[in-house]
Amino acid sequence: MTNSGIRPKEPITLMLLGGGMRFPAFIGALQAIEDKGLNIAKIVGASSGGAVGALYAAGMTPQVMQQEAMDLDPKRFKDFSLKSLLGGKGLYAGDVLESWLDEKTRRARFGDGFRIPPCVIATDILNYKPVLFSAASHPDVKVSAAVRFSVGMPWVYAHRHFAHNGNRHVFVDGSYMAGVVEKQLESQGKTLVLKVVSKRTLKSPFAGELTLKKYFLETLNFSMHAIEKEFIAGGKWRDTILLYCGDIAPAKFVLTASEKKYLFEQGYEQTVKYLEYKWGV
């Protein structure tokens, strides 16, 4: 074991932050963590990292998740709604995604039994703070609902209103304030933080007219790159793995089979390399 390593079977809080459609990198990382025999005591996720963490906590293996990812057609989650666009500031309602997650997690609530306790981060823009959903704080809330709150990237998925114990919230993507929760968990034991990032080099100017679609995608890419820059700036490097995803843009919504395979392999290889070099496992 290295000086910055871990004791055998030491309990670890695993954090999966960000991701978007690059979530297969998290699945590869989970496979590496299993192969190394780490003792995950709690799993915390934000954005698509929250979805992967919830599925894993509910008992889905990395192998099954990888196959789900290969078979998944993200177009099924594009439930466009004029009401969501005008009232929730998002192209898609996110109801189909939430229903799919609800089925895959067996309609579990945070207070139900999980093989690993899940936690999900959502950003409350009404009260300007992150909310950490867990069995302790929200035992009666469905995990699928919290994940839907956490993937609410503005202008993609509509924000969600939520009332709990007399408090009102408006939730958007959990990545925005995940760093606050990351710092809070530092004092609660060993953590391993996984963050998905892509190259931030700008592409050549696109040809043709600046259509509304191009404008939307490019500004979304800039926004997500900015979030990832904050990920890097605020990293606790001894316990943080950056899963580099090459040129796959943060706002790319449809991945080829080869890109999904590449992301899985990158997540696996980079996690193995880190754990062997930094933690000595």
Secondary structure, DSSP 8 states (H G I E B T S, - for coil): --TT---TT-EEEEEEE--GGGTHHHHHHHHHHHHTT-EEEEEEEETHHHHHHHHHHTT--HHHHHHHHHH--GGGG--B-HHHHHHSSEEE--HHHHHHHHHHTTT-BTTS--SS-EEEEEEETTTTEEEEE-TTT-TTSBHHHHHHHHT--TEEE--EEEEETTEEEEEE-GGGGHHHHHHHHGGGS-EEEEEEE---------SS---HHHHHHHHHHHHHHHHHHHHHHT--GGGEEEEE-TT--TT-----HHHHHHHHHHHHHHHHHHIIIII--
